[in-house]
Amino acid sequence: MGVSLFFFFLFTRLFAEINGGSQDDECKVSRCSHHGPVIRFPFKLKLLLEHCGYPEFELSCSEGKRAILELPYSGKLWVKEINYASQTIIVPWYLRDCLQRQILNFNLSAYPFQSTYEHAYRNFSFFNCSNSKAESYEFRSIPCSFLSSNPVYVAPSSYSLAEVNLSSCRKIFNATLPDYFIYEWEFSMNWSKLMHGNCEAQGKECQRKKSNSTEPEIECINKPEKAILGFLLFTIGIFIIFIVYRSNKLKREHRINIQGFLEDYRALKPSRYSYVDIKKITNNFKDKLGQGGYRTVYKGKLSNEVFVAVKILDDFKGNGEEFINEVGTMSTIHHVNMVRLLAFCADGYKRALIYEFYQMNIAIGIAKGIEYLHQGCDQRILHLDIKPHNILLDHNFNSKISDFGLAKLCSKEQSVVSMIGARGTMGYIAPKMLSRNFGNVSYKSDVYSFGMLLIEMVGGRKNIDATVENTSQAYFLEWLYNHLDQEQEKLSIIGLWCIQWYPIDRLSMKIVVGMLKGEEGNLVMPPNPFRCMGQTRTSVRRRKTSIQPELTVISKIE
């Protein structure tokens, strides 16, 4: 609850900052074009509020997307660049479309701009000539169709025009102008520093105070985007710190839970090793046996020359539940057909389990082991991951069931158990584990997996065909069912009894053990477990020539 309130406050504050920034959009930074100058205080575009800039610095955007500075009683200037640091504007001169009439008597003394050039005012004469003339530095043309449709030339009034044939020219007027108006392509002007203050030096923006005072006052404000960015970075930083803190806290809680569990099982738990010991036992994890789910299995050897299988649990996945589940389960069961847990490691966040090392798998011992899980313990144990990988053999070929990471406990009176998600391995998982339309999850799920294991032993191939459209094992299994009329193989019949679609039709492991021992009399052919899938025997027989034994990857469902 406290965490939720904390982040609610942070995001509320961030929204307020963003909303506050949107209020400052009334004086937002703008441009007339992508390559045009940035327009901000003391300049402002027309129609913006008065405090956004000064009237003398008001700009407008022309149809050609140029920033235009209009000087009353003098004319309009194209502002090409604005340098706020040096408080200078660059104004192209002859690059303009036309030298307007109002600018001819241009005078900066009445405006807040001063020329950056040292200049003297001179008298210039403007001529309208019907023919082009040879130009010189003093006598040159200006692009101004506003004054005349013919070429317009300008020269200092004191310039001797004896060398110029002015027979086709007519003087338009005289004007007093600075030299650079005629001889420079562009010129620069600056504005008073008193109007700009020291906001730029502080990394802030300026605006006029909203007051009725006749004297303009400047205030410095934080740049809205920087304030929002700063707060956003602060929020992200807090969030990252919280995630790291939360992750470390959860790891500490998981470690405490494991330590508490080990204390409770002190009388039952096997030997305990450090992680350094585990590295020595596995020869620094040299011989990898396999990998799946949250663990990797390595071959190792104890000091007494006993070979072991060391299962390393990934400390970045899970919350320690699988470790507690497996140690707790294996510490309470002892059976000739159960793999024995010899030792474990719980060293900080490093966790490992050490088992007897066996190699292979055989049927009747597996059935006895599953029966013991279902009926021989104080509580019924559902393994939920019966498959060849988890069935081992000792040197006398006694079957050993291993890997209880997905196991669940329930009372013997309890017929079903609840699960949030599917558990097991594709190819061995019962239909009800994937779709509850086939029934609730019960100990009969292990019976189904055992049946698939038997059929794999009979067929000498994997039970899942990755090339089949729906990744079902139905084609091979129904083919096997249809050919039992001639062979009546014991393992196949028992396997088919175990993989009936509905749990109520499956045998108990006690009956399975009796069948395998030959204590149940003549074996009865089971119903076709695939009748509900809408496949006819004829359609399957047509496919039988395309069925080839092949190996496929077994995918794990955790």
C-alpha positions in Angstrom: 0.0 0.0 0.0 2.8 2.4 0.9 4.7 1.6 -2.3 1.5 2.3 -4.4 1.0 5.7 -2.6 4.7 6.6 -3.2 4.5 6.0 -6.9 1.1 7.7 -7.1 2.7 10.8 -5.6 5.7 10.6 -8.0 3.5 10.4 -11.1 1.1 13.0 -9.8 4.0 15.3 -9.3 5.3 14.5 -12.8 1.9 15.2 -14.3 1.9 18.6 -12.4 5.3 19.4 -13.9 4.2 18.6 -17.4 0.9 20.5 -16.9 2.9 23.4 -15.5 5.1 23.3 -18.6 2.0 23.4 -20.8 0.9 26.7 -19.1 4.3 28.1 -20.1 3.5 27.2 -23.7 1.9 30.7 -24.0 5.5 31.9 -24.3 6.8 28.8 -26.0 10.0 28.8 -28.1 9.1 28.9 -31.8 10.5 29.2 -35.3 9.2 30.4 -38.7 10.9 27.5 -40.4 13.0 24.5 -39.6 16.2 26.4 -40.5 15.0 29.7 -39.2 16.2 31.4 -35.9 14.8 30.4 -32.6 12.4 33.0 -31.4 12.2 33.6 -27.6 12.5 36.4 -25.1 13.1 39.3 -25.7 11.7 38.5 -29.2 8.2 37.2 -29.5 5.8 36.3 -32.3 2.8 38.3 -32.9 -0.4 37.4 -31.0 1.6 36.1 -28.0 1.0 37.7 -24.6 2.7 40.9 -23.8 5.0 39.4 -21.1 6.5 37.0 -23.6 8.6 39.8 -25.1 8.9 43.4 -26.0 6.9 45.2 -28.6 10.0 46.5 -30.3 11.2 42.8 -30.7 8.0 41.5 -32.2 8.5 39.2 -35.2 6.1 37.8 -37.8 6.4 35.0 -40.2 6.3 35.9 -43.9 4.7 33.7 -46.6 8.2 32.5 -47.4 8.6 31.4 -43.7 11.1 34.1 -42.9 11.3 35.9 -39.6 10.4 39.5 -40.2 11.3 42.4 -37.8 9.0 45.4 -38.4 10.4 48.7 -37.4 7.7 51.3 -37.3 8.1 54.2 -39.7 11.2 52.6 -41.2 10.4 49.2 -42.7 10.7 45.5 -42.4 13.9 43.5 -42.0 14.5 39.8 -42.6 16.1 38.4 -39.5 18.3 35.6 -40.7 20.0 34.7 -37.4 19.6 35.5 -33.7 22.5 35.0 -31.3 21.1 35.3 -27.8 24.5 34.9 -26.1 26.0 38.0 -27.9 22.6 39.6 -28.3 23.0 40.1 -32.0 20.8 39.7 -35.0 22.0 39.1 -38.6 20.0 40.9 -41.3 20.6 40.1 -45.0 20.5 43.1 -47.1 20.7 42.6 -50.9 19.4 39.1 -50.4 16.0 40.5 -49.6 13.3 40.6 -52.3 13.3 44.4 -52.4 14.8 47.4 -50.7 11.6 48.9 -49.5 10.9 52.6 -49.8 10.5 53.1 -46.0 14.0 51.8 -45.3 15.5 54.5 -47.4 15.4 57.0 -44.5 16.4 54.3 -42.1 17.4 55.5 -38.6 18.3 53.3 -35.7 18.4 56.0 -33.1 14.7 55.5 -32.2 15.0 51.7 -31.7 16.7 49.4 -29.2 19.1 48.1 -31.9 22.6 49.5 -32.6 24.8 48.7 -35.6 27.9 46.6 -34.8 29.8 48.5 -37.5 31.6 51.8 -37.2 30.0 53.7 -40.0 29.3 57.2 -41.3 26.0 58.3 -43.0 26.4 59.4 -46.6 24.2 60.7 -49.3 23.3 58.2 -52.0 21.6 58.8 -55.4 19.3 56.1 -56.9 18.9 55.9 -60.7 16.4 54.2 -62.9 18.1 53.1 -66.1 16.5 51.5 -69.2 19.7 49.7 -70.1 22.3 47.8 -68.1 25.4 49.7 -67.1 28.9 48.7 -66.3 29.2 48.4 -62.5 32.0 49.4 -60.2 32.5 49.3 -56.4 30.9 52.8 -56.1 28.3 52.4 -58.9 26.3 49.2 -58.6 22.8 47.8 -59.2 20.4 46.8 -56.5 17.6 44.1 -56.9 14.5 46.2 -56.3 11.6 45.8 -58.8 9.5 47.7 -56.3 11.1 51.0 -57.3 11.2 50.3 -61.0 10.8 47.6 -63.6 14.1 48.7 -65.0 17.5 48.1 -63.4 18.1 50.4 -60.4 21.6 51.7 -59.7 22.9 53.5 -56.7 26.0 55.6 -56.1 27.3 58.1 -53.6 26.0 61.6 -54.4 29.6 62.8 -54.4 30.7 60.1 -56.9 31.8 61.4 -60.3 29.5 60.0 -63.0 31.5 61.3 -65.9 32.7 57.9 -66.8 29.2 56.5 -66.7 26.9 57.1 -69.6 23.6 58.1 -67.9 21.8 59.0 -71.1 19.3 56.2 -70.5 19.1 56.8 -66.7 16.9 59.0 -64.6 17.6 59.9 -61.0 14.8 58.7 -58.7 15.7 60.2 -55.4 18.5 60.8 -52.9 18.8 59.2 -49.4 21.1 59.4 -46.4 22.1 55.9 -45.4 25.0 54.1 -43.6 27.7 52.8 -45.8 27.1 49.2 -45.0 23.5 49.4 -46.3 25.0 49.6 -49.8 28.3 47.8 -49.7 27.6 44.8 -47.4 25.5 41.7 -48.3 24.3 41.6 -44.7 24.8 43.5 -41.5 24.4 42.8 -37.8 22.8 44.7 -35.0 22.7 44.2 -31.3 20.3 45.1 -28.6 20.8 46.5 -25.1 22.0 44.2 -22.4 19.9 46.0 -19.9 16.8 44.5 -21.4 18.2 40.9 -21.3 19.5 40.6 -17.8 21.7 37.8 -16.7 19.2 34.9 -17.2 21.3 33.3 -19.9 24.3 33.1 -17.6 22.2 31.3 -15.1 20.9 28.8 -17.6 17.4 30.1 -17.3 14.9 31.9 -19.5 13.7 35.5 -19.3 10.2 37.0 -19.4 8.6 40.2 -18.4 7.0 40.3 -15.0 3.2 40.4 -15.2 2.6 43.7 -13.5 1.1 47.1 -14.2 4.4 48.9 -13.7 5.3 51.3 -16.5 8.9 50.2 -16.1 9.5 46.8 -17.6 11.0 44.3 -15.1 12.6 41.0 -16.1 12.3 37.8 -14.2 14.3 34.6 -14.7 12.4 31.3 -14.9 13.5 27.7 -15.1 13.3 26.2 -18.6 10.1 24.0 -18.5 11.6 21.1 -20.5 14.7 20.9 -18.2 12.5 20.9 -15.1 10.4 18.1 -16.5 13.4 16.2 -17.7 15.1 16.6 -14.4 12.1 15.3 -12.5 11.6 12.5 -14.9 15.2 11.4 -14.5 14.7 11.7 -10.7 11.6 9.5 -10.9 13.4 6.9 -13.0 16.3 6.9 -10.6 14.0 6.3 -7.6 12.2 3.5 -9.5 15.5 1.8 -10.4 16.6 2.0 -6.7 13.3 0.6 -5.6 13.5 -2.3 -8.1 17.0 -3.1 -6.9 16.0 -2.8 -3.2 12.9 -5.0 -3.8 14.9 -7.6 -5.7 17.5 -7.8 -2.9 14.7 -7.9 -0.3 13.0 -10.8 -2.1 16.3 -12.7 -2.3 16.9 -12.2 1.4 13.4 -13.4 2.2 13.9 -16.5 0.0 17.2 -17.2 1.7 15.6 -16.8 5.2 12.7 -19.2 4.1 15.2 -21.8 3.0 17.3 -21.4 6.2 14.1 -21.8 8.3 13.0 -24.8 6.3 16.4 -26.5 6.8 16.2 -25.8 10.6 12.8 -27.5 10.7 14.1 -30.5 8.8 17.4 -30.8 10.8 16.6 -34.4 11.9 15.7 -35.5 8.3 18.0 -33.5 6.1 21.0 -35.1 4.4 24.6 -33.8 4.5 25.2 -30.2 3.7 28.1 -28.9 1.5 29.4 -25.4 0.7 29.4 -24.1 -2.9 33.2 -24.4 -2.8 32.8 -28.1 -2.0 30.3 -28.4 -4.9 32.9 -27.1 -7.3 35.4 -29.6 -6.1 32.9 -32.5 -6.3 32.1 -31.6 -10.0 35.7 -30.8 -10.9 34.7 -27.2 -11.5 31.5 -28.3 -13.4 33.5 -30.2 -16.0 31.1 -33.0 -17.0 27.6 -31.7 -17.8 24.9 -34.3 -18.0 21.9 -32.2 -19.0 19.9 -29.0 -18.6 16.3 -28.1 -18.3 13.9 -25.8 -16.4 15.6 -24.0 -13.6 18.5 -26.4 -13.2 21.7 -27.9 -14.8 23.0 -31.4 -13.8 26.7 -32.2 -13.6 28.4 -35.5 -12.9 30.6 -35.5 -9.8 32.5 -37.7 -7.4 32.6 -37.7 -3.6 35.7 -38.2 -1.5 34.8 -41.9 -1.0 34.9 -42.4 -4.8 31.0 -42.6 -5.1 29.7 -41.0 -8.3 26.9 -38.5 -7.9 24.7 -36.3 -10.0 24.8 -32.7 -8.9 21.8 -30.5 -9.8 22.5 -26.8 -9.7 19.4 -24.6 -9.3 19.5 -21.3 -11.1 19.7 -18.5 -8.5 18.2 -16.0 -10.9 15.0 -18.0 -11.5 12.3 -19.2 -9.1 12.0 -18.2 -5.4 13.5 -21.3 -3.7 10.2 -23.2 -3.8 11.5 -26.0 -6.0 14.6 -26.4 -3.7 12.4 -26.6 -0.6 9.9 -28.9 -2.3 12.5 -31.4 -3.5 14.5 -31.5 -0.2 11.4 -31.8 1.8 9.9 -34.6 -0.3 13.1 -36.6 -0.7 13.9 -36.3 3.0 10.7 -38.1 3.9 10.7 -41.1 1.5 13.0 -44.0 1.3 12.4 -46.8 -1.2 14.4 -49.1 -3.4 12.9 -47.5 -6.5 13.5 -43.9 -5.4 16.7 -42.1 -6.1 18.4 -41.1 -2.9 19.2 -37.6 -2.0 22.7 -37.7 -0.5 23.5 -34.0 0.2 22.6 -30.5 -0.7 24.1 -27.0 -0.8 22.4 -23.8 0.4 25.3 -21.3 0.4 23.9 -17.8 0.1 22.0 -17.6 -3.2 23.8 -20.7 -4.5 21.7 -23.9 -4.2 22.4 -27.5 -5.3 21.2 -31.0 -4.8 23.4 -34.1 -4.8 21.9 -37.5 -5.8 23.2 -41.0 -6.4 24.3 -41.3 -10.0 22.4 -43.9 -12.1 22.1 -44.4 -15.8 19.0 -45.9 -17.7 15.3 -47.0 -16.9 13.1 -50.3 -16.7 9.3 -50.8 -16.3 8.3 -52.8 -13.2 10.6 -50.9 -10.9 9.2 -47.6 -12.2 5.6 -48.9 -11.5 6.5 -49.9 -8.0 8.1 -46.6 -7.3 5.0 -44.7 -8.5 2.8 -47.0 -6.5 4.9 -46.2 -3.4 4.5 -42.5 -4.0 0.7 -42.8 -4.4 0.0 -45.3 -1.5 3.2 -46.0 0.5 3.8 -42.6 2.1 1.9 -40.8 4.9 0.8 -38.3 2.2 0.1 -39.1 -1.4 2.9 -37.7 -3.6 2.1 -36.7 -7.2 5.4 -36.6 -9.2 3.9 -34.8 -12.2 7.0 -35.3 -14.4 7.4 -39.0 -15.1 9.6 -39.4 -18.2 12.8 -41.3 -19.3 15.1 -38.4 -18.1 13.9 -38.9 -14.6 14.1 -42.7 -14.4 17.6 -44.0 -13.5 19.1 -47.5 -12.9 21.7 -48.6 -10.4 24.5 -51.0 -11.1 22.0 -53.9 -10.5 19.5 -52.4 -13.0 17.0 -51.4 -10.2 14.9 -48.5 -11.4 15.1 -45.2 -9.5 12.6 -42.3 -9.9 14.3 -38.9 -9.6 13.6 -35.2 -9.9 10.8 -34.1 -7.5 10.9 -30.4 -8.3 7.4 -30.4 -9.7 5.9 -32.8 -7.1 2.8 -32.0 -5.1 1.6 -33.4 -1.8 -2.0 -34.3 -1.0 -3.9 -36.5 1.4 -4.8 -40.0 0.4 -8.5 -39.1 0.8 -8.1 -36.2 -1.6 -9.0 -37.2 -5.1 -8.0 -34.1 -7.0 -5.5 -31.2 -6.5 -5.6 -27.7 -7.7 -2.8 -26.1 -9.9 -2.4 -22.6 -11.3 -0.6 -23.8 -14.5 0.4 -26.9 -16.4 3.3 -29.0 -15.1 5.2 -31.7 -16.9 6.8 -32.5 -20.3 5.1 -32.5 -23.7 4.7 -36.1 -24.9 4.2 -37.4 -21.3 1.8 -34.9 -19.9 -1.8 -36.0 -19.3 -4.6 -34.2 -21.4 -6.3 -32.8 -18.3 -3.1 -31.0 -17.4 -3.5 -28.9 -20.6 -7.3 -28.8 -20.8 -9.5 -29.2 -17.8 -12.3 -30.4 -20.2 -10.7 -33.9 -19.7 -11.0 -33.8 -15.9 -9.4 -32.5 -12.8 -5.7 -33.1 -11.9 -5.1 -36.2 -9.8 -2.6 -39.0 -9.2 -3.9 -40.5 -12.4 -1.7 -37.9 -14.2 1.3 -40.0 -13.2 -0.4 -43.1 -14.5 -0.8 -41.4 -17.9 2.8 -40.4 -18.0 3.9 -43.9 -17.0 1.7 -45.3 -19.9 3.4 -43.1 -22.4 6.8 -44.2 -21.0 5.8 -47.9 -21.5 4.7 -47.2 -25.1 7.9 -45.4 -25.8 9.8 -48.5 -24.6 7.7 -50.7 -26.9 7.9 -48.6 -30.0 11.6 -47.6 -29.6 10.8 -44.0 -30.5 9.7 -40.7 -29.0 6.0 -40.2 -28.3 5.7 -36.7 -29.8 6.0 -36.0 -33.5 7.0 -32.4 -34.1 6.2 -32.7 -37.8 2.5 -33.4 -37.1 0.3 -30.4 -37.5 -1.1 -30.4 -33.9 2.1 -31.9 -32.3 -0.1 -34.8 -31.0 1.3 -38.3 -30.5 -2.0 -39.7 -31.7 -0.9 -41.1 -35.1 1.8 -43.4 -33.8 -0.2 -44.5 -30.7 -3.3 -45.3 -32.7 -1.3 -47.2 -35.2 0.1 -49.2 -32.3 -3.4 -49.8 -30.9 -4.7 -51.0 -34.3 -1.9 -53.6 -34.6 -2.2 -55.2 -31.2 -4.8 -57.6 -32.6 -1.9 -59.7 -33.9 0.7 -59.2 -31.2 -1.0 -58.5 -27.9 2.1 -57.2 -26.3 1.8 -56.9 -22.5 3.6 -53.6 -22.2 1.6 -52.1 -25.0 -1.7 -53.2 -23.5 -0.8 -51.9 -20.0 0.5 -48.7 -21.6 -2.8 -48.1 -23.5 -4.8 -48.8 -20.3 -2.7 -46.1 -18.6 -3.2 -43.4 -21.3 -7.0 -43.5 -21.5 -8.2 -39.9 -22.1 -10.4 -39.8 -19.0 -8.7 -40.4 -15.6 -11.6 -42.7 -14.4 -10.8 -45.2 -17.2 -7.1 -45.5 -16.2 -5.7 -48.2 -14.0 -4.3 -47.6 -10.5 -0.6 -48.2 -10.1 -1.3 -51.2 -7.8 -3.2 -53.0 -10.7 -0.4 -52.0 -13.1 2.2 -53.6 -10.9 0.1 -56.7 -10.7 -0.3 -56.8 -14.5 3.4 -56.4 -15.0 4.0 -59.3 -12.6 1.4 -61.4 -14.3 -0.8 -61.5 -11.2 -3.9 -60.1 -12.9 -4.7 -63.1 -15.2 -5.4 -62.6 -18.9 -5.0 -59.0 -20.1 -8.0 -57.4 -21.6 -7.8 -55.2 -24.6 -8.5 -51.5 -23.5 -10.9 -49.2 -25.3 -9.4 -47.1 -28.1 -8.1 -44.0 -26.2 -8.3 -41.9 -29.4 -12.0 -42.3 -30.2 -12.8 -38.8 -29.0 -10.3 -37.3 -31.4 -12.5 -38.1 -34.4 -9.8 -40.2 -36.1 -11.0 -43.4 -37.9 -8.9 -46.5 -38.0 -9.1 -46.4 -41.8 -7.6 -42.9 -42.0 -4.8 -43.9 -39.7 -4.0 -47.1 -41.5 -3.7 -45.0 -44.7 -0.9 -43.0 -42.9 1.0 -46.0 -41.4 3.5 -46.2 -44.2 4.6 -42.6 -43.5 5.3 -43.2 -39.8 9.1 -43.4 -39.2 10.9 -43.5 -35.9 12.6 -40.2 -35.2 14.0 -38.2 -32.3 12.4 -34.9 -31.3 13.2 -32.3 -28.7 11.2 -32.7 -25.5 9.9 -29.3 -24.4 9.5 -28.6 -20.7 6.3 -27.0 -19.2 7.0 -25.5 -15.8 
